[in-house]
Amino acid sequence: MDGCIGGESKDDFARRILGYNAWAAAGGALILWWLVSWAVALSFLVGGLLAMLNFKWLTGAVDTALGAAHGSRKLALFRFFLRYALIVAALFAIFKVSRGHLLFAFLGLFTTAAAVLAESLRQLIKR
């Protein structure tokens, strides 16, 4: 079973991590909306969405670089660097609107870390 861990494909892991990431971003945004404000929640949600896009493009770039996916290496390299430009542009836009909400956008970027922790717990409980 090439590319499998514990009988599951890497695509299953990536799909679950994106799902956990979506839940973390949405849940965090709802809590922040309730406790702080809609603007802070929106900044956090934008950070979470950027984290999801970053994860998706990064896994695609790695697959292409390793030959696991069929696609243009130039396009994969372009996307690899475009993700940084997109993150910087979004954070700059948030910074221009409100400097205080930039922190919450950065925190939203860490929803992928929460998603990886959730998947780790799932794997520990599963065994």
MMTF fields as JSON, N, C-alpha, C and O atoms, coordinates in Angstrom:
{
  "mmtfVersion": "1.0.0",
  "mmtfProducer": "UNKNOWN",
  "numBonds": 507,
  "numAtoms": 508,
  "numGroups": 127,
  "numChains": 1,
  "numModels": 1,
  "chainsPerModel": [1],
  "groupsPerChain": [127],
  "chainIdList": ["A"],
  "bondAtomList": [4, 2, 8, 6, 12, 10, 16, 14, 20, 18, 24, 22, 28, 26, 32, 30, 36, 34, 40, 38, 44, 42, 48, 46, 52, 50, 56, 54, 60, 58, 64, 62, 68, 66, 72, 70, 76, 74, 80, 78, 84, 82, 88, 86, 92, 90, 96, 94, 100, 98, 104, 102, 108, 106, 112, 110, 116, 114, 120, 118, 124, 122, 128, 126, 132, 130, 136, 134, 140, 138, 144, 142, 148, 146, 152, 150, 156, 154, 160, 158, 164, 162, 168, 166, 172, 170, 176, 174, 180, 178, 184, 182, 188, 186, 192, 190, 196, 194, 200, 198, 204, 202, 208, 206, 212, 210, 216, 214, 220, 218, 224, 222, 228, 226, 232, 230, 236, 234, 240, 238, 244, 242, 248, 246, 252, 250, 256, 254, 260, 258, 264, 262, 268, 266, 272, 270, 276, 274, 280, 278, 284, 282, 288, 286, 292, 290, 296, 294, 300, 298, 304, 302, 308, 306, 312, 310, 316, 314, 320, 318, 324, 322, 328, 326, 332, 330, 336, 334, 340, 338, 344, 342, 348, 346, 352, 350, 356, 354, 360, 358, 364, 362, 368, 366, 372, 370, 376, 374, 380, 378, 384, 382, 388, 386, 392, 390, 396, 394, 400, 398, 404, 402, 408, 406, 412, 410, 416, 414, 420, 418, 424, 422, 428, 426, 432, 430, 436, 434, 440, 438, 444, 442, 448, 446, 452, 450, 456, 454, 460, 458, 464, 462, 468, 466, 472, 470, 476, 474, 480, 478, 484, 482, 488, 486, 492, 490, 496, 494, 500, 498, 504, 502],
  "bondOrderList": [1, 1, 1, 1, 1, 1, 1, 1, 1, 1, 1, 1, 1, 1, 1, 1, 1, 1, 1, 1, 1, 1, 1, 1, 1, 1, 1, 1, 1, 1, 1, 1, 1, 1, 1, 1, 1, 1, 1, 1, 1, 1, 1, 1, 1, 1, 1, 1, 1, 1, 1, 1, 1, 1, 1, 1, 1, 1, 1, 1, 1, 1, 1, 1, 1, 1, 1, 1, 1, 1, 1, 1, 1, 1, 1, 1, 1, 1, 1, 1, 1, 1, 1, 1, 1, 1, 1, 1, 1, 1, 1, 1, 1, 1, 1, 1, 1, 1, 1, 1, 1, 1, 1, 1, 1, 1, 1, 1, 1, 1, 1, 1, 1, 1, 1, 1, 1, 1, 1, 1, 1, 1, 1, 1, 1, 1],
  "groupList": [{"groupName": "MET", "atomNameList": ["N", "CA", "C", "O"], "elementList": ["N", "C", "C", "O"], "formalChargeList": [0, 0, 0, 0], "bondAtomList": [1, 0, 2, 1, 3, 2], "bondOrderList": [1, 1, 2], "singleLetterCode": "M", "chemCompType": "L-PEPTIDE LINKING"}, {"groupName": "ASP", "atomNameList": ["N", "CA", "C", "O"], "elementList": ["N", "C", "C", "O"], "formalChargeList": [0, 0, 0, 0], "bondAtomList": [1, 0, 2, 1, 3, 2], "bondOrderList": [1, 1, 2], "singleLetterCode": "D", "chemCompType": "L-PEPTIDE LINKING"}, {"groupName": "GLY", "atomNameList": ["N", "CA", "C", "O"], "elementList": ["N", "C", "C", "O"], "formalChargeList": [0, 0, 0, 0], "bondAtomList": [1, 0, 2, 1, 3, 2], "bondOrderList": [1, 1, 2], "singleLetterCode": "G", "chemCompType": "PEPTIDE LINKING"}, {"groupName": "CYS", "atomNameList": ["N", "CA", "C", "O"], "elementList": ["N", "C", "C", "O"], "formalChargeList": [0, 0, 0, 0], "bondAtomList": [1, 0, 2, 1, 3, 2], "bondOrderList": [1, 1, 2], "singleLetterCode": "C", "chemCompType": "L-PEPTIDE LINKING"}, {"groupName": "ILE", "atomNameList": ["N", "CA", "C", "O"], "elementList": ["N", "C", "C", "O"], "formalChargeList": [0, 0, 0, 0], "bondAtomList": [1, 0, 2, 1, 3, 2], "bondOrderList": [1, 1, 2], "singleLetterCode": "I", "chemCompType": "L-PEPTIDE LINKING"}, {"groupName": "GLU", "atomNameList": ["N", "CA", "C", "O"], "elementList": ["N", "C", "C", "O"], "formalChargeList": [0, 0, 0, 0], "bondAtomList": [1, 0, 2, 1, 3, 2], "bondOrderList": [1, 1, 2], "singleLetterCode": "E", "chemCompType": "L-PEPTIDE LINKING"}, {"groupName": "SER", "atomNameList": ["N", "CA", "C", "O"], "elementList": ["N", "C", "C", "O"], "formalChargeList": [0, 0, 0, 0], "bondAtomList": [1, 0, 2, 1, 3, 2], "bondOrderList": [1, 1, 2], "singleLetterCode": "S", "chemCompType": "L-PEPTIDE LINKING"}, {"groupName": "LYS", "atomNameList": ["N", "CA", "C", "O"], "elementList": ["N", "C", "C", "O"], "formalChargeList": [0, 0, 0, 0], "bondAtomList": [1, 0, 2, 1, 3, 2], "bondOrderList": [1, 1, 2], "singleLetterCode": "K", "chemCompType": "L-PEPTIDE LINKING"}, {"groupName": "PHE", "atomNameList": ["N", "CA", "C", "O"], "elementList": ["N", "C", "C", "O"], "formalChargeList": [0, 0, 0, 0], "bondAtomList": [1, 0, 2, 1, 3, 2], "bondOrderList": [1, 1, 2], "singleLetterCode": "F", "chemCompType": "L-PEPTIDE LINKING"}, {"groupName": "ALA", "atomNameList": ["N", "CA", "C", "O"], "elementList": ["N", "C", "C", "O"], "formalChargeList": [0, 0, 0, 0], "bondAtomList": [1, 0, 2, 1, 3, 2], "bondOrderList": [1, 1, 2], "singleLetterCode": "A", "chemCompType": "L-PEPTIDE LINKING"}, {"groupName": "ARG", "atomNameList": ["N", "CA", "C", "O"], "elementList": ["N", "C", "C", "O"], "formalChargeList": [0, 0, 0, 0], "bondAtomList": [1, 0, 2, 1, 3, 2], "bondOrderList": [1, 1, 2], "singleLetterCode": "R", "chemCompType": "L-PEPTIDE LINKING"}, {"groupName": "LEU", "atomNameList": ["N", "CA", "C", "O"], "elementList": ["N", "C", "C", "O"], "formalChargeList": [0, 0, 0, 0], "bondAtomList": [1, 0, 2, 1, 3, 2], "bondOrderList": [1, 1, 2], "singleLetterCode": "L", "chemCompType": "L-PEPTIDE LINKING"}, {"groupName": "TYR", "atomNameList": ["N", "CA", "C", "O"], "elementList": ["N", "C", "C", "O"], "formalChargeList": [0, 0, 0, 0], "bondAtomList": [1, 0, 2, 1, 3, 2], "bondOrderList": [1, 1, 2], "singleLetterCode": "Y", "chemCompType": "L-PEPTIDE LINKING"}, {"groupName": "ASN", "atomNameList": ["N", "CA", "C", "O"], "elementList": ["N", "C", "C", "O"], "formalChargeList": [0, 0, 0, 0], "bondAtomList": [1, 0, 2, 1, 3, 2], "bondOrderList": [1, 1, 2], "singleLetterCode": "N", "chemCompType": "L-PEPTIDE LINKING"}, {"groupName": "TRP", "atomNameList": ["N", "CA", "C", "O"], "elementList": ["N", "C", "C", "O"], "formalChargeList": [0, 0, 0, 0], "bondAtomList": [1, 0, 2, 1, 3, 2], "bondOrderList": [1, 1, 2], "singleLetterCode": "W", "chemCompType": "L-PEPTIDE LINKING"}, {"groupName": "VAL", "atomNameList": ["N", "CA", "C", "O"], "elementList": ["N", "C", "C", "O"], "formalChargeList": [0, 0, 0, 0], "bondAtomList": [1, 0, 2, 1, 3, 2], "bondOrderList": [1, 1, 2], "singleLetterCode": "V", "chemCompType": "L-PEPTIDE LINKING"}, {"groupName": "THR", "atomNameList": ["N", "CA", "C", "O"], "elementList": ["N", "C", "C", "O"], "formalChargeList": [0, 0, 0, 0], "bondAtomList": [1, 0, 2, 1, 3, 2], "bondOrderList": [1, 1, 2], "singleLetterCode": "T", "chemCompType": "L-PEPTIDE LINKING"}, {"groupName": "HIS", "atomNameList": ["N", "CA", "C", "O"], "elementList": ["N", "C", "C", "O"], "formalChargeList": [0, 0, 0, 0], "bondAtomList": [1, 0, 2, 1, 3, 2], "bondOrderList": [1, 1, 2], "singleLetterCode": "H", "chemCompType": "L-PEPTIDE LINKING"}, {"groupName": "GLN", "atomNameList": ["N", "CA", "C", "O"], "elementList": ["N", "C", "C", "O"], "formalChargeList": [0, 0, 0, 0], "bondAtomList": [1, 0, 2, 1, 3, 2], "bondOrderList": [1, 1, 2], "singleLetterCode": "Q", "chemCompType": "L-PEPTIDE LINKING"}],
  "groupTypeList": [0, 1, 2, 3, 4, 2, 2, 5, 6, 7, 1, 1, 8, 9, 10, 10, 4, 11, 2, 12, 13, 9, 14, 9, 9, 9, 2, 2, 9, 11, 4, 11, 14, 14, 11, 15, 6, 14, 9, 15, 9, 11, 6, 8, 11, 15, 2, 2, 11, 11, 9, 0, 11, 13, 8, 7, 14, 11, 16, 2, 9, 15, 1, 16, 9, 11, 2, 9, 9, 17, 2, 6, 10, 7, 11, 9, 11, 8, 10, 8, 8, 11, 10, 12, 9, 11, 4, 15, 9, 9, 11, 8, 9, 4, 8, 7, 15, 6, 10, 2, 17, 11, 11, 8, 9, 8, 11, 2, 11, 8, 16, 16, 9, 9, 9, 15, 11, 9, 5, 6, 11, 10, 18, 11, 4, 7, 10],
  "groupIdList": [1, 2, 3, 4, 5, 6, 7, 8, 9, 10, 11, 12, 13, 14, 15, 16, 17, 18, 19, 20, 21, 22, 23, 24, 25, 26, 27, 28, 29, 30, 31, 32, 33, 34, 35, 36, 37, 38, 39, 40, 41, 42, 43, 44, 45, 46, 47, 48, 49, 50, 51, 52, 53, 54, 55, 56, 57, 58, 59, 60, 61, 62, 63, 64, 65, 66, 67, 68, 69, 70, 71, 72, 73, 74, 75, 76, 77, 78, 79, 80, 81, 82, 83, 84, 85, 86, 87, 88, 89, 90, 91, 92, 93, 94, 95, 96, 97, 98, 99, 100, 101, 102, 103, 104, 105, 106, 107, 108, 109, 110, 111, 112, 113, 114, 115, 116, 117, 118, 119, 120, 121, 122, 123, 124, 125, 126, 127],
  "secStructList": [7, 6, 6, 3, 3, 6, 6, 3, 3, 2, 2, 2, 2, 2, 2, 2, 2, 2, 2, 2, 2, 2, 2, 2, 2, 2, 2, 2, 2, 2, 2, 2, 2, 2, 2, 6, 7, 2, 2, 2, 2, 2, 2, 2, 2, 2, 2, 2, 2, 2, 2, 2, 2, 2, 2, 2, 2, 2, 2, 2, 2, 2, 2, 2, 2, 6, 6, 1, 1, 7, 1, 7, 2, 2, 2, 2, 2, 2, 2, 2, 2, 2, 2, 2, 2, 2, 2, 2, 2, 2, 2, 2, 2, 2, 2, 2, 2, 7, 4, 4, 4, 2, 2, 2, 2, 2, 2, 2, 2, 6, 2, 2, 2, 2, 2, 2, 2, 2, 2, 2, 2, 2, 2, 2, 2, 2, 7],
  "xCoordList": [0.832, 0.0, 0.871, 1.253, 1.176, 2.031, 1.305, 0.174, 1.972, 1.392, 0.327, -0.441, 0.27, -0.754, -0.127, 0.986, -0.853, -0.432, -1.61, -2.698, -1.385, -2.464, -3.65, -4.781, -3.415, -4.494, -5.289, -6.271, -4.888, -5.598, -4.668, -3.461, -5.22, -4.387, -4.084, -4.758, -3.044, -2.686, -3.781, -3.901, -4.579, -5.702, -6.757, -7.388, -6.948, -7.879, -7.402, -8.191, -6.088, -5.533, -5.716, -6.159, -5.374, -5.484, -6.924, -7.182, -7.863, -9.282, -9.748, -10.482, -9.315, -9.712, -9.078, -9.728, -7.817, -7.157, -7.845, -8.033, -8.218, -8.957, -10.312, -10.756, -10.959, -12.23, -12.072, -12.843, -11.064, -10.806, -10.433, -10.819, -9.685, -9.293, -10.523, -10.616, -11.461, -12.696, -13.483, -13.997, -13.58, -14.295, -13.613, -14.284, -12.282, -11.544, -11.727, -11.93, -11.655, -11.815, -13.236, -13.427, -14.226, -15.615, -15.955, -16.592, -15.536, -15.806, -15.129, -15.735, -13.865, -13.147, -13.784, -13.896, -14.206, -14.851, -16.172, -16.477, -16.954, -18.214, -17.984, -18.69, -17.001, -16.69, -16.221, -16.642, -15.343, -14.856, -15.966, -15.994, -16.873, -18.003, -18.861, -19.313, -19.072, -19.896, -19.197, -19.833, -17.884, -17.156, -16.582, -16.508, -16.174, -15.473, -16.272, -16.995, -16.139, -16.868, -16.853, -16.092, -17.703, -17.755, -16.483, -16.065, -15.853, -14.641, -13.475, -12.701, -13.355, -12.316, -12.582, -11.661, -13.839, -14.203, -13.898, -13.409, -14.183, -13.909, -12.414, -11.992, -11.611, -10.154, -9.654, -8.815, -10.169, -9.786, -10.208, -9.446, -11.41, -11.92, -11.096, -10.821, -10.708, -9.85, -8.516, -8.007, -7.957, -6.72, -6.9, -6.032, -8.027, -8.304, -8.485, -8.013, -9.168, -9.346, -8.019, -7.764, -7.177, -5.842, -5.019, -4.258, -5.177, -4.461, -4.912, -4.094, -6.206, -6.72, -6.195, -5.769, -6.224, -5.721, -4.222, -3.741, -3.506, -2.079, -1.796, -0.914, -2.533, -2.351, -2.662, -1.923, -3.752, -4.149, -3.096, -2.712, -2.635, -1.623, -0.283, 0.435, 0.058, 1.328, 1.332, 2.321, 0.241, 0.186, 0.215, 0.823, -0.435, -0.389, 1.008, 1.442, 1.718, 3.086, 4.021, 4.883, 3.85, 4.688, 4.39, 5.315, 3.123, 2.759, 3.359, 3.877, 3.284, 3.834, 5.356, 5.939, 5.996, 7.456, 7.948, 9.008, 7.18, 7.579, 7.088, 7.367, 6.361, 5.868, 4.619, 4.207, 4.001, 2.782, 1.559, 0.562, 1.631, 0.499, 0.956, 2.107, 0.056, 0.361, 0.011, -1.121, 0.979, 0.737, 2.038, 3.118, 1.917, 3.073, 3.871, 3.319, 5.149, 6.007, 6.122, 6.261, 6.062, 6.114, 4.879, 4.981, 3.715, 2.487, 2.559, 2.13, 3.094, 3.235, 4.183, 3.92, 5.279, 6.224, 5.589, 5.797, 4.81, 4.097, 3.134, 3.086, 2.37, 1.424, 2.152, 1.675, 3.315, 4.095, 4.439, 4.309, 4.876, 5.231, 4.007, 4.006, 2.983, 1.768, 1.087, 0.477, 1.186, 0.53, 1.109, 0.38, 2.425, 3.025, 2.551, 2.24, 2.498, 2.042, 0.592, 0.232, -0.237, -1.642, -1.783, -2.579, -1.027, -1.078, -0.624, -1.271, 0.482, 0.98, -0.038, -0.288, -0.628, -1.616, -2.834, -3.317, -3.328, -4.497, -4.164, -4.953, -3.015, -2.631, -2.391, -2.71, -1.833, -1.635, -2.978, -3.132, -3.945, -5.275, -5.916, -6.52, -5.789, -6.34, -5.606, -6.222, -4.289, -3.491, -3.934, -4.015, -4.223, -4.648, -6.023, -6.283, -6.902, -8.243, -8.206, -8.774, -7.539, -7.496, -6.295, -6.213, -5.378, -4.156, -4.445, -3.741, -5.447, -5.764, -6.245, -6.076, -6.838, -7.385, -6.358, -6.632, -5.186, -4.131, -3.709, -3.416, -3.679, -3.332, -4.286, -3.854, -5.556, -6.537, -6.436, -6.736, -6.016, -5.762, -4.571, -4.599, -3.525, -2.382, -2.813, -2.39, -3.644, -4.137, -4.945, -4.888, -5.693, -6.444, -5.545, -5.937, -4.346, -3.395, -2.985, -2.533, -3.142, -2.754, -3.851, -3.692, -4.959, -6.005, -5.535, -6.056, -4.563, -4.008, -3.283, -3.344, -2.601, -1.938, -2.967, -2.744, -4.09, -5.166, -5.724, -6.059, -5.825, -6.335, -5.385, -5.831, -4.099, -3.115, -3.174, -3.068, -3.342, -3.493, -4.751, -4.731, -5.842, -7.088, -6.899, -7.376, -6.209, -5.947, -5.027, -5.193, -4.061, -3.178, -3.969, -3.763, -4.868, -5.717, -6.595, -6.798, -7.11, -7.93, -7.129, -7.621, -5.876, -5.039, -4.69, -4.615, -4.476, -4.18, -5.387, -5.249, -6.567, -7.787, -8.126, -8.611, -7.872, -8.192, -7.387, -7.866, -6.204, -5.348, -5.666, -5.056],
  "yCoordList": [-1.187, 0.0, 1.243, 1.747, 1.72, 2.878, 4.142, 4.408, 4.916, 6.169, 6.008, 6.936, 4.828, 4.592, 4.459, 3.956, 4.914, 4.774, 4.174, 4.749, 3.037, 2.408, 2.03, 2.006, 1.733, 1.327, 2.474, 2.238, 3.71, 4.863, 5.638, 5.696, 6.224, 6.978, 8.367, 8.867, 8.965, 10.324, 11.321, 12.363, 11.008, 11.879, 11.888, 12.915, 10.742, 10.699, 11.605, 12.333, 11.555, 12.425, 13.888, 14.69, 14.232, 15.63, 16.115, 17.25, 15.261, 15.63, 15.861, 16.809, 14.989, 15.168, 16.418, 17.147, 16.665, 17.848, 19.117, 20.066, 19.138, 20.294, 20.439, 21.555, 19.324, 19.371, 19.89, 20.736, 19.377, 19.872, 21.353, 22.121, 21.736, 23.133, 24.015, 25.087, 23.569, 24.332, 24.467, 25.542, 23.381, 23.43, 24.374, 25.131, 24.331, 25.205, 26.67, 27.524, 26.962, 28.346, 28.847, 29.95, 28.029, 28.437, 28.539, 29.501, 27.561, 27.582, 28.744, 29.418, 28.977, 30.11, 31.431, 32.335, 31.545, 32.78, 33.003, 34.13, 31.945, 32.095, 32.529, 33.393, 31.927, 32.3, 33.745, 34.494, 34.139, 35.524, 36.519, 37.622, 36.136, 37.008, 37.223, 38.334, 36.147, 36.221, 36.997, 37.795, 36.769, 37.378, 38.763, 39.612, 39.0, 40.246, 41.094, 42.007, 40.79, 41.556, 40.793, 39.843, 41.224, 40.578, 40.843, 39.989, 42.014, 42.346, 41.446, 40.995, 41.191, 40.289, 38.875, 38.174, 38.463, 37.12, 36.972, 35.93, 38.004, 37.959, 37.874, 37.144, 38.604, 38.526, 37.118, 36.586, 36.521, 35.146, 34.173, 33.281, 34.349, 33.471, 33.596, 32.594, 34.805, 35.004, 34.284, 33.64, 34.396, 33.673, 32.165, 31.471, 31.661, 30.228, 29.766, 28.693, 30.575, 30.229, 30.265, 29.427, 31.238, 31.28, 30.054, 29.513, 29.629, 28.429, 27.197, 26.35, 27.102, 25.962, 25.987, 24.959, 27.154, 27.288, 26.981, 26.314, 27.471, 27.217, 25.713, 25.193, 25.033, 23.584, 22.834, 21.933, 23.212, 22.55, 22.735, 21.778, 23.969, 24.228, 23.597, 23.13, 23.578, 22.971, 21.471, 20.929, 20.795, 19.35, 19.062, 18.083, 19.905, 19.74, 19.952, 19.223, 20.943, 21.21, 20.066, 19.682, 19.529, 18.402, 17.177, 16.485, 16.9, 15.766, 15.901, 14.935, 17.114, 17.342, 17.212, 16.615, 17.77, 17.704, 16.268, 15.916, 15.441, 14.048, 13.134, 11.935, 13.692, 12.892, 12.105, 11.262, 12.357, 11.631, 12.157, 11.449, 13.383, 13.978, 14.363, 14.744, 14.257, 14.655, 16.12, 16.537, 16.873, 18.295, 18.998, 18.413, 20.229, 21.031, 21.394, 21.902, 21.135, 21.524, 23.043, 23.6, 23.706, 25.17, 25.742, 26.702, 25.157, 25.614, 25.345, 26.176, 24.198, 23.878, 24.857, 25.297, 25.2, 26.164, 27.547, 28.259, 27.924, 29.199, 29.244, 30.237, 28.177, 28.13, 28.136, 28.716, 27.484, 27.426, 28.835, 29.139, 29.697, 31.063, 31.982, 32.965, 31.683, 32.49, 32.436, 33.417, 31.311, 31.199, 32.199, 32.751, 32.434, 33.438, 34.842, 35.646, 35.128, 36.439, 36.676, 37.779, 35.642, 35.758, 36.015, 36.858, 35.304, 35.497, 36.91, 37.587, 37.354, 38.703, 39.754, 40.711, 39.585, 40.561, 40.621, 41.709, 39.479, 39.468, 40.088, 40.866, 39.753, 40.326, 41.829, 42.584, 42.261, 43.694, 44.423, 45.513, 43.817, 44.426, 44.538, 45.561, 43.51, 43.552, 44.617, 45.345, 44.703, 45.698, 47.113, 47.976, 47.354, 48.685, 49.045, 50.21, 48.056, 48.311, 48.51, 49.472, 47.599, 47.688, 46.923, 45.704, 47.632, 47.0, 46.014, 45.014, 46.276, 45.405, 44.026, 43.057, 43.935, 42.657, 41.788, 40.628, 42.334, 41.568, 40.375, 39.302, 40.561, 39.466, 38.288, 37.135, 38.564, 37.49, 36.802, 35.614, 37.537, 36.908, 35.959, 34.858, 36.386, 35.493, 34.257, 33.143, 34.452, 33.31, 32.366, 31.149, 32.913, 32.084, 31.203, 30.104, 31.68, 30.871, 29.598, 28.634, 29.597, 28.439, 27.381, 26.401, 27.568, 26.547, 25.231, 24.17, 25.289, 24.054, 23.269, 22.039, 23.971, 23.281, 22.596, 21.475, 23.262, 22.643, 21.431, 20.426, 21.524, 20.408, 19.213, 18.069, 19.468, 18.38, 17.733, 16.513, 18.542, 17.986, 17.13, 16.076, 17.578, 16.804, 15.472, 14.439, 15.491, 14.244, 13.333, 12.113, 13.908, 13.103, 12.422, 11.243, 13.166, 12.575, 11.469, 10.437, 11.681, 10.658, 9.38, 8.276, 9.552, 8.376, 7.661, 6.433, 8.427, 7.816, 7.047, 5.947, 7.647, 7.011, 5.788, 4.788, 5.861, 4.779, 3.503, 2.392, 3.669, 2.505, 1.946, 0.96],
  "zCoordList": [0.0, 0.0, 0.0, 1.056, -1.166, -1.312, -0.843, -1.251, 0.02, 0.477, 1.546, 1.801, 2.181, 3.192, 4.569, 4.722, 5.546, 6.929, 7.683, 7.72, 8.272, 9.027, 8.164, 8.649, 6.891, 6.002, 5.404, 4.7, 5.667, 5.131, 4.203, 4.436, 3.17, 2.227, 2.785, 3.685, 2.214, 2.632, 2.284, 2.928, 1.27, 0.914, 2.019, 2.268, 2.683, 3.816, 4.941, 5.543, 5.223, 6.262, 5.896, 6.718, 4.663, 4.225, 4.29, 4.692, 3.899, 3.93, 5.375, 5.654, 6.282, 7.683, 8.286, 9.036, 7.96, 8.499, 7.989, 8.75, 6.714, 6.199, 6.897, 7.169, 7.181, 7.901, 9.319, 9.772, 10.017, 11.378, 11.348, 12.229, 10.329, 10.182, 9.999, 10.598, 9.179, 8.958, 10.254, 10.561, 11.015, 12.288, 13.274, 13.976, 13.328, 14.245, 13.856, 14.72, 12.553, 12.097, 12.364, 12.875, 12.015, 12.22, 13.707, 14.137, 14.479, 15.917, 16.614, 17.447, 16.272, 16.855, 16.475, 17.303, 15.212, 14.76, 15.5, 15.893, 15.693, 16.429, 17.87, 18.389, 18.504, 19.896, 19.971, 20.852, 19.042, 19.042, 18.716, 19.263, 17.832, 17.506, 18.757, 19.034, 19.497, 20.696, 21.81, 22.497, 21.997, 23.107, 22.797, 23.686, 21.547, 21.249, 20.249, 20.646, 18.962, 17.948, 16.634, 16.458, 15.721, 14.419, 13.621, 12.839, 13.8, 13.047, 13.464, 12.62, 14.754, 15.251, 14.749, 14.33, 14.793, 14.31, 12.829, 12.393, 12.06, 10.623, 10.35, 9.453, 11.105, 10.953, 11.246, 10.519, 12.309, 12.661, 11.561, 11.188, 11.051, 9.999, 8.715, 8.056, 8.365, 7.187, 7.39, 6.472, 8.585, 8.89, 8.772, 8.244, 9.263, 9.162, 7.727, 7.351, 6.922, 5.507, 4.757, 3.892, 5.091, 4.485, 4.893, 4.091, 6.131, 6.596, 5.814, 5.456, 5.554, 4.781, 3.354, 2.828, 2.726, 1.364, 1.318, 0.402, 2.304, 2.4, 2.512, 1.829, 3.36, 3.537, 2.244, 1.846, 1.597, 0.348, -0.738, -1.41, -0.905, -1.928, -1.574, -2.458, -0.288, 0.12, -0.13, -0.624, 0.203, -0.059, -1.556, -1.988, -2.346, -3.797, -4.345, -5.238, -3.821, -4.279, -3.912, -4.703, -2.723, -2.301, -3.157, -3.584, -3.414, -4.272, -5.667, -6.226, -6.226, -7.559, -7.547, -8.452, -6.522, -6.438, -6.292, -6.81, -5.59, -5.385, -6.491, -6.483, -7.435, -8.554, -8.236, -9.033, -7.086, -6.706, -7.445, -7.584, -7.911, -8.634, -10.035, -10.252, -10.949, -12.321, -12.476, -12.233, -12.876, -13.066, -13.386, -13.313, -13.731, -14.091, -12.844, -11.868, -12.885, -11.765, -11.674, -10.584, -12.825, -12.819, -12.133, -11.369, -12.403, -11.75, -10.243, -9.442, -9.863, -8.441, -7.762, -6.643, -8.423, -7.866, -7.76, -6.777, -8.783, -8.756, -7.575, -6.848, -7.382, -6.255, -4.917, -3.942, -4.881, -3.648, -3.176, -1.99, -4.093, -3.721, -3.677, -2.936, -4.449, -4.443, -3.078, -2.651, -2.398, -1.094, -0.101, 0.723, -0.175, 0.698, 0.332, 1.211, -0.949, -1.398, -0.986, -0.577, -1.095, -0.707, 0.794, 1.208, 1.593, 3.042, 3.403, 4.203, 2.817, 3.099, 2.666, 3.4, 1.483, 0.997, 1.915, 2.227, 2.347, 3.235, 4.59, 5.126, 5.14, 6.426, 6.307, 7.226, 5.186, 4.977, 4.896, 5.446, 4.209, 4.115, 5.495, 5.818, 6.297, 7.655, 8.472, 9.25, 8.289, 9.002, 8.654, 9.528, 7.361, 6.943, 7.502, 7.802, 7.642, 8.156, 9.662, 10.18, 10.368, 11.825, 12.346, 12.199, 12.947, 13.454, 14.58, 14.722, 15.358, 16.487, 16.07, 16.809, 14.898, 14.457, 13.755, 13.448, 13.5, 12.843, 13.698, 13.17, 14.994, 15.897, 15.725, 15.73, 15.575, 15.441, 14.078, 13.962, 13.052, 11.755, 11.864, 11.313, 12.575, 12.806, 13.592, 13.284, 14.593, 15.37, 14.492, 14.673, 13.547, 12.614, 11.763, 11.37, 11.479, 10.703, 11.447, 10.829, 12.754, 13.557, 13.665, 14.392, 12.953, 13.003, 12.391, 12.733, 11.496, 10.941, 12.028, 12.055, 12.917, 14.03, 14.922, 15.381, 15.167, 15.943, 15.216, 15.843, 13.892, 13.092, 13.152, 13.25, 13.095, 13.19, 14.574, 14.694, 15.613, 16.964, 17.073, 17.707, 16.46, 16.484, 15.764, 16.233, 14.634, 13.909, 14.708, 14.685, 15.413, 16.265, 17.375, 17.661, 17.991, 19.032, 18.457, 19.097, 17.262, 16.601, 16.399, 16.633, 15.956, 15.726, 17.034, 17.069, 18.11, 19.405, 19.956, 20.492, 19.813, 20.312, 19.479, 20.009, 18.177, 17.255, 17.568, 17.343, 18.07, 18.341, 19.642, 20.056]
}
